[in-house]
Amino acid sequence: MRTRRAITFVLTVFMLFSLASCRDIFASSHAKKEAVKYFEYLKNRDIDKLNSLFSDDVRDTHDLDKEWEEFFAGIDGNIVSYEGITSRGESERIDHGKTTYYDINIIYENVVTDTGKTYEWICFSQVRENKKHPENKGINLFAVKLPADNEDGYVEKLVGGFITYTD
């Protein structure tokens, strides 16, 4: 009986680690390629392509062209490179064995412009699956950390916004 419990425990732990490692979407080459492609859109200031990445909900409730204009106006020069890309948070909801919600947050670290200015980060938040609210699937927010003369020493310039809903 003890041996059976031990084997069951070991198998359960093994399966949990296996499932967790399989779901790391950022580690997949597809997610990383997407992040690199999105950065090219930022470099080229391709607002049409950037806007197409946003969820239907954000496109319907924000003036994205104006927000991108303000976003790029806050950056000194043209974006040329970044030091690294990281995933800083993922969340997933599984109901009855199926993923019903999944999101990921990506950060481009130490973004450099053609004027030599370095920005600590530019990031985006993307809902990759949402069964209850499919209109929220897509990017909902881009942000850049800009230096500022305030208590925090910075402001965040946003394009889009976080989605809030109940249930």
NUTI-796742 format. One record per residue: residue in three letters; x, y, z of N, C-alpha, C in turn. Coordinates in steps of 0.02 Angstrom, whole numbers, padded with zeros to 5 digits, always signed. Layout:
ALAXYZXYZXYZ ...
***
This chain:
MET+00041-00059+00000+00000+00000+00000+00043+00063+00000 ARG+00095+00063+00042+00140+00121+00045+00176+00131-00021 THR+00198+00077-00051+00233+00081-00114+00187+00109-00168 ARG+00126+00089-00167+00077+00113-00217+00067+00188-00209 ARG+00060+00212-00147+00052+00284-00134+00114+00322-00156 ALA+00172+00296-00143+00234+00329-00162+00239+00334-00238 ILE+00222+00280-00272+00224+00280-00345+00173+00330-00372 THR+00113+00331-00344+00062+00378-00366+00085+00450-00355 PHE+00115+00463-00297+00141+00531-00283+00195+00551-00333 VAL+00242+00508-00345+00297+00523-00391+00270+00535-00462 LEU+00224+00493-00484+00195+00501-00551+00156+00567-00556 THR+00119+00585-00503+00081+00647-00503+00128+00707-00508 VAL+00181+00707-00469+00230+00762-00472+00262+00765-00540 PHE+00281+00709-00568+00312+00706-00634+00265+00735-00687 MET+00200+00716-00684+00152+00741-00733+00142+00816-00726 LEU+00140+00841-00665+00132+00913-00655+00191+00952-00684 PHE+00251+00928-00672+00310+00962-00700+00310+00957-00776 SER+00290+00900-00802+00287+00892-00875+00237+00939-00906 LEU+00178+00944-00877+00127+00989-00903+00149+01062-00898 ALA+00180+01080-00843+00202+01149-00834+00255+01167-00886 SER+00301+01123-00899+00354+01138-00947+00328+01140-01018 CYS+00275+01102-01034+00247+01102-01101+00210+01166-01116 ARG+00185+01200-01065+00141+01258-01075+00179+01323-01077 ASP+00245+01322-01069+00284+01385-01071+00284+01412-01142 ILE+00234+01452-01158+00224+01475-01226+00281+01521-01249 PHE+00310+01560-01202+00363+01606-01223+00425+01568-01244 ALA+00437+01511-01212+00496+01473-01229+00490+01442-01299 SER+00429+01438-01323+00420+01409-01390+00446+01457-01442 SER+00472+01431-01496+00500+01474-01548+00446+01517-01580 HIS+00383+01493-01582+00329+01531-01612+00317+01597-01575 ALA+00312+01594-01509+00300+01654-01469+00358+01703-01473 LYS+00419+01676-01473+00477+01719-01477+00482+01752-01546 LYS+00466+01714-01599+00465+01743-01666+00413+01799-01672 GLU+00355+01788-01641+00304+01840-01641+00330+01903-01607 ALA+00362+01895-01549+00388+01953-01512+00440+01991-01554 VAL+00482+01955-01589+00533+01987-01633+00498+02024-01690 LYS+00447+01993-01719+00410+02025-01773+00376+02088-01749 TYR+00345+02086-01690+00311+02144-01663+00361+02201-01651 PHE+00422+02183-01630+00473+02235-01619+00491+02269-01685 GLU+00493+02231-01739+00505+02261-01805+00451+02311-01822 TYR+00389+02296-01805+00335+02344-01816+00347+02408-01776 LEU+00372+02401-01714+00389+02460-01673+00445+02500-01706 LYS+00498+02464-01727+00555+02498-01759+00532+02537-01821 ASN+00488+02508-01860+00465+02539-01922+00407+02586-01912 ARG+00385+02592-01849+00326+02633-01833+00267+02615-01878 ASP+00258+02551-01888+00205+02526-01932+00140+02521-01891 ILE+00106+02578-01886+00047+02583-01844-00009+02537-01868 ASP-00017+02529-01933-00069+02484-01958-00059+02413-01934 LYS+00002+02388-01939+00016+02320-01916+00011+02315-01840 LEU+00036+02366-01805+00030+02365-01732-00044+02365-01711 ASN-00085+02407-01743-00156+02409-01726-00190+02343-01739 SER-00169+02307-01790-00201+02243-01807-00189+02190-01753 LEU-00139+02200-01711-00124+02152-01658-00170+02157-01598 PHE-00204+02215-01592-00245+02227-01533-00311+02188-01536 SER-00338+02176-01478-00403+02142-01473-00457+02186-01504 ASP-00512+02154-01525-00569+02192-01552-00594+02242-01501 ASP-00597+02222-01437-00621+02266-01385-00579+02330-01380 VAL-00513+02324-01381-00470+02382-01376-00476+02425-01439 ARG-00477+02394-01498-00485+02432-01560-00550+02472-01561 ASP-00602+02443-01531-00668+02476-01530-00673+02532-01479 THR-00631+02531-01428-00638+02579-01372-00580+02628-01365 HIS-00530+02624-01409-00473+02669-01405-00459+02701-01472 ASP-00431+02761-01471-00407+02794-01532-00333+02775-01538 LEU-00321+02715-01564-00253+02687-01565-00205+02730-01607 ASP-00227+02758-01662-00183+02800-01702-00157+02858-01661 LYS-00201+02891-01624-00181+02947-01581-00135+02924-01525 GLU-00152+02866-01495-00111+02841-01440-00041+02822-01464 TRP-00036+02793-01524+00031+02777-01551+00069+02840-01566 GLU+00036+02891-01591+00069+02955-01604+00099+02983-01540 GLU+00061+02981-01485+00086+03005-01420+00141+02959-01393 PHE+00134+02895-01404+00184+02846-01382+00251+02862-01415 PHE+00251+02867-01481+00314+02880-01518+00341+02950-01505 ALA+00297+02998-01492+00319+03067-01476+00359+03069-01411 GLY+00344+03022-01366+00380+03020-01302+00449+02988-01306 ILE+00464+02957-01362+00528+02923-01371+00575+02967-01410 ASP+00636+02976-01384+00687+03018-01416+00720+02978-01472 GLY+00699+02992-01534+00729+02958-01592+00688+02899-01614 ASN+00718+02859-01657+00686+02799-01683+00714+02737-01648 ILE+00670+02692-01632+00690+02629-01599+00733+02588-01647 VAL+00790+02564-01621+00834+02523-01664+00849+02453-01637 SER+00851+02444-01571+00870+02379-01545+00847+02371-01473 TYR+00857+02310-01448+00844+02295-01378+00897+02246-01355 GLU+00906+02243-01289+00956+02197-01261+00929+02127-01254 GLY+00866+02121-01234+00837+02055-01224+00761+02057-01223 ILE+00732+01999-01231+00659+01991-01227+00646+01941-01171 THR+00600+01959-01126+00582+01913-01073+00506+01909-01067 SER+00483+01855-01038+00413+01848-01020+00408+01860-00946 ARG+00368+01908-00927+00361+01924-00856+00292+01910-00830 GLY+00267+01854-00845+00204+01836-00816+00158+01804-00866 GLU+00130+01750-00847+00081+01715-00887+00027+01693-00839 SER-00034+01690-00864-00087+01661-00823-00132+01619-00867 GLU-00157+01567-00837-00197+01519-00874-00254+01494-00831 ARG-00311+01485-00862-00367+01454-00827-00387+01393-00867 ILE-00394+01337-00832-00414+01274-00863-00480+01252-00831 ASP-00530+01244-00873-00595+01219-00850-00610+01153-00883 HIS-00622+01102-00842-00639+01036-00867-00586+01010-00917 GLY-00523+01023-00901-00468+00998-00941-00451+01038-01003 LYS-00486+01094-01015-00472+01135-01074-00454+01206-01054 THR-00405+01234-01089-00386+01303-01075-00441+01350-01098 THR-00466+01390-01051-00519+01438-01067-00493+01510-01067 TYR-00434+01520-01037-00404+01587-01035-00328+01578-01031 TYR-00292+01619-01070-00219+01618-01066-00193+01686-01088 ASP-00149+01715-01048-00117+01778-01068-00043+01776-01053 ILE-00007+01822-01084+00066+01826-01077+00086+01899-01079 ASN+00138+01916-01043+00166+01983-01042+00238+01980-01065 ILE+00255+02020-01114+00322+02019-01144+00356+02086-01132 ILE+00419+02084-01115+00458+02145-01104+00519+02145-01148 TYR+00527+02200-01186+00590+02213-01223+00632+02255-01175 GLU+00690+02229-01156+00732+02263-01107+00786+02305-01139 ASN+00798+02363-01108+00851+02409-01130+00845+02424-01205 VAL+00791+02457-01222+00776+02475-01292+00816+02538-01309 VAL+00853+02535-01366+00897+02590-01386+00869+02623-01449 THR+00877+02690-01451+00856+02727-01510+00917+02750-01550 ASP+00904+02777-01610+00958+02801-01652+00993+02863-01625 THR+00965+02894-01572+00998+02951-01540+01042+02928-01482 GLY+01044+02863-01468+01084+02836-01414+01046+02832-01348 LYS+00985+02853-01346+00945+02850-01285+00924+02778-01272 THR+00929+02756-01209+00907+02689-01190+00847+02694-01143 TYR+00796+02656-01159+00737+02651-01118+00737+02584-01083 GLU+00724+02585-01018+00729+02524-00978+00686+02468-01005 TRP+00625+02485-01027+00582+02433-01056+00526+02462-01099 ILE+00506+02421-01146+00443+02427-01182+00410+02359-01174 CYS+00346+02357-01158+00314+02293-01146+00245+02290-01179 PHE+00220+02230-01184+00151+02221-01205+00119+02163-01169 SER+00053+02167-01164+00013+02114-01133-00034+02087-01186 GLN-00036+02021-01193-00075+01990-01245-00117+01933-01217 VAL-00182+01935-01232-00227+01880-01216-00225+01833-01275 ARG-00201+01772-01263-00194+01724-01318-00254+01677-01324 GLU-00294+01672-01271-00355+01631-01273-00403+01660-01222 ASN-00466+01666-01242-00518+01688-01196-00585+01663-01222 LYS-00606+01606-01197-00668+01574-01221-00730+01614-01201 LYS-00730+01646-01142-00788+01683-01119-00795+01751-01154 HIS-00738+01781-01170-00738+01848-01201-00690+01848-01261 PRO-00709+01816-01316-00664+01812-01374-00645+01880-01403 GLU-00686+01931-01390-00670+01998-01413-00608+02027-01379 ASN-00586+01996-01325-00526+02018-01289-00462+01984-01311 LYS-00467+01937-01358-00409+01901-01382-00366+01947-01426 GLY-00303+01952-01409-00256+01996-01444-00219+02039-01393 ILE-00179+02084-01418-00143+02130-01373-00192+02180-01344 ASN-00185+02193-01280-00228+02244-01250-00189+02304-01225 LEU-00123+02300-01224-00083+02355-01198-00011+02352-01223 PHE+00015+02409-01246+00086+02421-01255+00104+02476-01206 ALA+00164+02475-01177+00186+02528-01132+00261+02538-01139 VAL+00282+02599-01126+00354+02615-01123+00366+02654-01059 LYS+00422+02640-01027+00442+02676-00967+00484+02736-00988 LEU+00457+02796-00974+00491+02858-00992+00515+02894-00929 PRO+00575+02923-00931+00598+02962-00874+00554+03024-00865 ALA+00545+03045-00802+00503+03103-00788+00526+03136-00723 ASP+00511+03201-00718+00526+03238-00657+00466+03234-00610 ASN+00457+03176-00581+00404+03167-00531+00432+03124-00475 GLU+00389+03109-00428+00410+03071-00369+00439+03003-00387 ASP+00411+02969-00437+00435+02903-00457+00495+02906-00503 GLY+00505+02963-00537+00561+02969-00584+00545+02942-00653 TYR+00482+02921-00663+00462+02895-00729+00386+02899-00737 VAL+00365+02894-00799+00294+02886-00816+00290+02828-00866 GLU+00232+02798-00869+00221+02746-00919+00175+02775-00972 LYS+00198+02775-01034+00157+02796-01091+00124+02735-01119 LEU+00057+02735-01122+00018+02676-01141-00015+02684-01209 VAL-00022+02628-01242-00065+02621-01301-00112+02564-01285 GLY-00177+02578-01290-00226+02528-01270-00237+02532-01196 GLY-00260+02479-01166-00271+02479-01094-00292+02411-01071 PHE-00289+02402-01006-00309+02338-00978-00384+02328-00985 ILE-00403+02268-00997-00473+02250-01005-00501+02230-00938 THR-00558+02257-00921-00590+02236-00859-00660+02212-00875 TYR-00679+02157-00843-00746+02130-00851-00759+02084-00793 THR-00821+02069-00782-00838+02025-00727-00857+01956-00753 ASP-00850+01908-00713-00866+01836-00719-00807+01794-00732 
***
